[in-house]
Amino acid sequence: MTNTGSVAGKDVVEVYYNPPYQNGGIEKATANLIRFDKTDLLEPGASQTLSVSFDREEMASYDTTGNGCYVLDAGDYQISINSDSHTVLDQKIYHLDQTVRYEGENKRAGDQVAATNQFGDAAGDVTYLSRADGFANYDQATAAPASDVMSDELISQYHLNSNFDYTTYIDPDAEMPVTGADNGMKLADLRGAAYDDPRWDTLLDQLTVDEMSNMIALSGYQTPAMESVGKVATVDADGPAAINNNFTGGGSIGFPVEVMLACTWNQDLAEQYGAMMGKMCREMNIAGWYAPGMNTHRTAFGARNYEYFSEDGTLAGYLSVATVQGAASQGVYAYIKHLALYEMNAKMVCAWANEQSIREIYLKPFEISVKVGDTHAVMVSWSFIGIKWAGENSNLLNNVLRGEWGFEGFALTDFFRNNGHGFMNADMALANGVDAMLSTYAGGPNVVQDPEAASSVQYMRRACKNVMYTVVNSWMYEDGAQDTGLAGWKLALFGADAVVCVLLVGAGVVIARRYKKRSAAAGQ
């Protein structure tokens, strides 16, 4: 690339592919961003050569027929360098002689297991726009829905905390794990250990049920200490544009919102942003950062667009990779959020989408962040995918996130408040892949209803492992375990409570003295 202008500047190389389309076959877009890179600052007349590469499997489309799988149809793939999604600057043709189906043992190299259909129940009673016969169903697909009332069949499956059966995920045949053992291990011993290291079971045997319950219930803006394994308390904080500690009032300088960062198309800049956020987290004694936000912009009026990068999954995904890696360079774990299909603050609202769009659009930035960015923390959305809260969707969190993508780490709810907003609870969450509740309230639906059930203890044990695996590899354990204890914000709260108590006691003494004086005066 050569700067032919009269002033210094940068430009971006955008690489797109246009796959072969068969009429009535798998739906495909003609312009699909697959990679991008940005030049250095080029003086007038200066040139720079950028090399961009990708695996051909990344051009596969998701086919929902049968059990579902990713497919590379035979034919010509137009690979182009564009100035935007519509303007081709140069192109080459990659020809594929035979169709490749990534199913069974023939999985994509980037997957742990081959993808299969997981979200068929989220498609709903919707007519989706098709490219077939020149978008022949356009009028039908874009017409107003005949009804906005949910069917009785779906209503019967839709539940909130008020009508949830808390025994749903209890397995009467489960075996009670060992708890409270005296094995002499400390969490610090497992810093850098593989997720499947057998020593994890030895460590987990030392946890008590109370410790596990406390860890899961009270992970709002922190992860609690666990004395039996020497786990230190850690502090987590919002948000994407600035670090804010909601309890101490401490905050950092602010940065431009993620939309602005996405407009730069600059992965190096995104990594610097993540590293600076990570550095400020360390200065504020924070281990986990509730960012970056990476949901897909679907409308210009999305209430939380400013928190999310882009309307394109590839652009958002690789900017997230750089941001997460920047934070990780400072030992801070970044929570990619909000998984999945979320864009505003509406709660208990069903999002309907077919499997192909979920995978190729809405999950794409999360998939890239996990596979390429080595992400170890996720915040789960308030969204209902179809008629089920995302945190109760085992297909999303266990089968896709952990099973297909190979995620190792922990999943946290979005802000829980004291009542789970009426639709989140620990019993449904733990059984389906969530590990901790973003709650500061010591009681309610964030606490497992039957902690004596063996399956409940198994879920809690797995969740605590996921949390500890992430925490022990953060900066909090760089020099070995610190003193266990309460998080700083808790100490601040207790200090504030003590002040209030002193004031109340003082006020009570003053009132009592005045009452005595008045009583004495009345007696005279």
N, C-alpha and C positions, 0 to 999 in steps of 0.2 A: 504494500500500500504506500502511495506517494502523496505527500501534501503538495497539491498544485496551487494552493492559495497563497495569499500574501502575509498571513499571520500564522503563528504557531497554533497547533490544535491537536486534538485526538479524534479518532473515529472508531467505530465498532464494525467488526466483521460478523455478519449474521449468516449462519448456515442453515438452510432449509432442505426438506425433502418433500417430493410429491410422489406418493406411491401409486402403483397401478390399481385402478378401480374397475371392478366388474359390476355391470348394471344389476342391481338387486342383491349384490353380495355384501361383504362387510363394509359398513359405513366408514368413509375416509375423507379427511380434509385434503385440499390440494396444496396448502402451504403449512408445513409443520416445522417450527423452530426446533433444531436438535442440538446446536452448539452455538456459542458466541465467544468472542474475545475482543479486547480493546487494546488499541495501540498505546505506546508511550506518547509523551508529548513530542510531536514532530514539528521541527522548524520548517519554514517554507523551503520546498525542494527536497526535503529529507524523506527517506523511505524506510519501511520496516516490513519484514516478512514474518507473518504469523502462521504457525502450523496448527491445524485443527483436525482431530481424529475422533472417531466413534465406532462402536461395534454395530454391525448390520442388524443385530437382533433388536436394537433400539428403534428400528423403523417398523417393527411388527405392530399389527393392529389386534385389538382384542375381539375375538369371535365368541359370541354368547351361545351359539348353537351347541346342543349336546351338553357335555360337562363344562364346556368353555375352555379356551386356551388362547395364547398369543399366536398369531399367524403372519408369516411373510408370504404373500401371494407371489406366484411366479409372474415375471414381467419386467418392465423397465421402471426403475426408480430414478427420477430426476433429482439430482443433488445440486443445489445452487448456492451461490453467494449473492446475497441480496442487500440492497440499501434499506429495504423495509419488506414487509411480508408480501407486497405486491410487485416490487420492482426487482427483477433479476438482472444482476450485473454479469454473471458468468455461470455456466452450468456444465455438468457432465452426466452421463447416463450410466447407472449401475444396473446390469441385467442379471436377473435370477432365473435360471432355467426351470427349476422345480419349486413348487410350493413347500415351505417348511412350516410344520406345525410343532410348537413347543408344548408337548404334552407327555404325560407319563415320565419315563426316564429321560426323555429328550427335553429337559428344562432349559430355559435361558441361562446362560452362564452367570448372570447376575443374581439369579434367584436361588434360594436354598431348596425349594421344591417347586414343581411346575404349578403355575396358577390354574385355578379352576373357579367356576362360578361360586360366588359367595354372597351376592347382593340381589338375587332375583326377587326377593320379597320387597325390595325398595322401588321397583319399577312403577307400581301403582297402576291405576286405570287411566293411562295417559297415551295419547297418540304422539309418537316421536317423529320429528321431521326426518325424512329419508331422501337421500340423493337419487334414488331410483327413478328412472324415466324423467330426469330433469326436475327433481323435487315435485313430482306430481301430486303428493299429498300435502302441499304447502298450506292450502286453505284449511284443510281439516286439522293439521297439526298446530296452526296458529290461532284457531278459533277459540273463543271463550269456553271454558268448561261448561258442560251441561248442568253440572251440580257441584257445589263446594261442600257438600255434606258427606262425611265419611260413611261407608257402608257398615251395616250391622256386623258383618264378618270381621272387618278391621277394628271396629269399636270393641269387640269382644277380646281382641288381643292387645289393645292399647291399655297400658296401666301406668298409674302413678303410685307414689308411696301409699296413698290412702287405700288403694285396692290391690296392692301387691301382696302375694302370698310369700311370706318370709321363709317358708320351708322349701320353696321352689328348687333351690340349688343345693339342698342338703342331701348328701349321699349316705344312706343308712349303712352301706357296706364298707364305707371308708375306714381305714386303719388310723388310729390316733398316733400322731408323730410323737417323738421324744421331746420333752420340754424340761427346762430347768436343770440340765445336766451340768456337771462340773468338769469340763474338759480342758480348762486352762488356756483356751484360745482367745485371741483378741482380733477384732476386725482389722487392725493395722497389719496383722500377719498376712492378710490376703490382698494387700495392695499389689496390683499388677498381675494377680492370678487370673487364669482363664475362668470364664463364666461356668464352665462345667468341671472345674477343679473339684475333686471329691472332698477336699477340706471344707468346702462350704457346708456340707451336711453336718460335719463335726461342730462347726461354729453355730449353725442354726439349732442344733440340739440344745444349746445353752439358753436360748431365749425362753422367757416365760410367756404365758398367754397374756398376762396383763401388759407386758412390754410390747408385744406384737399388736395388741388392740390399741394401745396408746399411740404407737408409731403410725398406724393406719388412720386413726381417727383425727389426729391433730397435726397434720402436715400442711397446715395453712401458713405460708410464708416462712416455713421452717421444715426441718425433719428432726424429730425429737431424739434426745440421747437415749442410749440403751446400755445400762450399767453392766449387764451380764457379759457383754462382749466388748465393752470399752468403746462403744460408738459415741462420737461427740455429737452434740446438737449443732445443726447448721442453719443458716439463715438464707431464705430465698426472697427474691424481690421482683416486682414489676419494674419497668415495662420496656417496650420496643424502642422508644425515643429517649428515655432517660431512666436512670435507676431511682426508684422511690421506695423507701422503707415506710410503710403505712403506720408503723407503731412508734418509731422513734422520731419520725418527721424528717429524717435525713434524706438528702437527695443529691443527685449529680447534675452536672451540666447537661443540657439537652442537645440532641442531634436532629437533623432533618428527618421527617417521617420516612417510613420504608418506601412509599411511592416515589419519593424524590430519589432515593438510592437506586431503585429499579430503573429510573429514567437515565441513570448514568451508564447502565450496562457494564459496570466496572467491578469485576470480581475482586481485584486487588484492593479497591477502595472498601468493598464490603468486608473483606478480611481485616482491614485496619479498623473499621467500625466495630467489628466483633471483639478485636483485641483491646481496643480502648474501653469498651463496655466491660470486658473482663477485668481489666486493670482497675477500673473504678470499683467494681464489685469487691475485689480484694481489699482495696483501701477502706471499704465500708463493711468489711467482715462478712461478705455475702458469698455463698458457694454456688447457688443456683439462680439462673436468670430467666424470668418468664418471658421469653422471646427467642427467636423471631416469630412473628405472625406470618403465616404463609397460605392462608386460604385464598380462593380464587375470586377476583372481582367479577361479579355477574351483572352489576348495575352501577351506574354512576352515583346512585343514591344509597349505596350500601353504607350502613351506619358505622362500620368499622374498617372501611377501605384504607384509612390512613395507617392502620396497623399491619396491613398486608401489602406484599410487594406489587402484585401484578395480576392481569387477567390471563397470563400465559404460564403454564405449569413448569416449562423448562427454564424460563427466565427466573421465576420465583425459586425453583429448586436449586439452581447453581449459585444464586446469590445467598440462599440459605446455607448451602454447603460452606461457602467462604465465611459467612458470619459465625456459624457454629464452630468452625475450625479456629477462627480468630479468638473466640472466647475460650476454647479449649487450650489454646496456647498459654493462657493465663491460669489454667487449672479450674476454670469455671464451666459447669455443665449448663447448656442452654436448652430450655424446654421449647421444642418446636410446637406450634399451636395454630389452630385448634382442630384436632383430628376428630371428625372430618365433616365436610359439607356445611360449613358455618360461615356466616358473613355478617350477622347482626346480633343484637341482644335479645331477640325473641326467644322465648323458652316454650317447651312443650309444643312446638310447631313441627309438623312432619315435613321433611324434605324428600321429594320423590325424584329419582333419577335411575336410568338404566345402568346395568353393570359396565358397559363399555364407557359411558361418559364418566362414571365414578372412577374407573381405573385410569383412563387416558387424560382426564382433566383434573378432577378434584383431589385424587390421591397422588398425582404425579409429583408435585413438589415435595411431599412427605417421603415418597419412595426414593427420590434422588438424594434427599438429605440423609436418609438412613443408610443407603447403599454406598454413597460416595463421601458423605460428610462424617460418617462414624458417629452419629448422634446417639446419645444415651438417656435422654429425657424427653417425654412427650406430655403435652397437656391435652386432655380429651375435651371435646366440645360439648356444649349444651344441646346440640342438634339431636333430633330424632331422625334416624335414617329409616325411612318408611315409618313404621309405627313403634320403633324401638329406639330408646336413648342410645347414643353412640357408646356410652360406657357399659351398656349391657349387651353390646354386640360382639360376641366372641369371634365371629367370622372376621370382623375388622381387626380386633386387637390381638387375638391369638393366632388365627389362621393366616391373615395377610401380614400384619405388622411384624409379628415374631416368626411365624412359620415360613412365609414366602420370602420376606425381605431380610430375615435374620437379625432383627432388632434385639439388642441386649441392653437392658436398662429398665427404667420404671416409668409407668404411666400414672399421671396425676389428674384428678378431676379439675374442671374449671371451678371458679369460686363457689364454695358449697353453702356458705352462710350457716345458719344454725339448724336448717330444716331441709337441706338438699334441694331448696327451691320447690319442694313438693314432688320431685320426680327422681332424685338421686339418692341411693342408699348404699351402704357398704356391702350388704349381702349380695345384691345384684351385681355390684361393681367388681368385687374381688373374684367372684366365680367366673367372670367373663374377661378378665385381663387388666382391670384397673388395679393399681397397687396402693394408692393413698388418696385421702380426701383433703381438698384444700379448705380445711375448716380450722377454726380456732375455738370451737365450742365443745366442751367436754361432755357430750351426751347428746343423744338423738339418733337420727338415721345414719350418722357417720360411724356408729358403733355397731359391731356385729351382734345380732339379736341373740344368737345361741352360741357363745364361745366354747361351750362344752361339746359341741358336735365335732366329730373327728374331721369331717370334710371342711368345716369352717376353719379349723386350726391349720389344715393343709393349705387352704387358700391364703391365710394370714402369713404362714411360714414362707410361701413362695413370694408373696408381696414384699416381705421384709428383706428377702434376699435381693430382689430387684432394686430396692431402694439402696441397700448397703453396697451393692456392687457399684452403683454410680457414685455414691458419696466417697467411698474409700479411694477411688481413683481421681478425686478432685484435689484442689490445692490444700484442703483441710488436713490431708494426710501426707503432705510432701515431706514433713520432718517427723513423721510418726504421729500417733494419736495424741490429741490434746486432752486437757482435763474435761471429763464429762460434766454436764451441767445444763442448766436452762439456757435457751437462746436469749440473746441480748434484749430482744423486744419483750420477752416475758419478764425479765428482771426489771425492765423499765415499767412495765405494767404493775408489777408487784410494788415497785417503789411508789408509783402514782397512787395505788390502792392504800399503801401505808400512810401517805400524806393525807388522803381523804379521810382515812380512819382517825388520824390524829386530829384533823379539823373537826370531825364529827364528835369525837370524844371531848375535845375542847369546848365545842358548842354545848354539849350536854352538861359539862361542868358549870358553864356560865349560867345555863338555864336553871340547873338545880340550885345554884347559889341564889339566883334572883327569886326562885320559888321559896327558898328557906327564909330569905329576908322578908318577903311579902307575908309569909305565914307568921313570922315573928311579929311583924307590925300589926297584923290582924289580931293576934293574941293579946296585944297590949290594949 
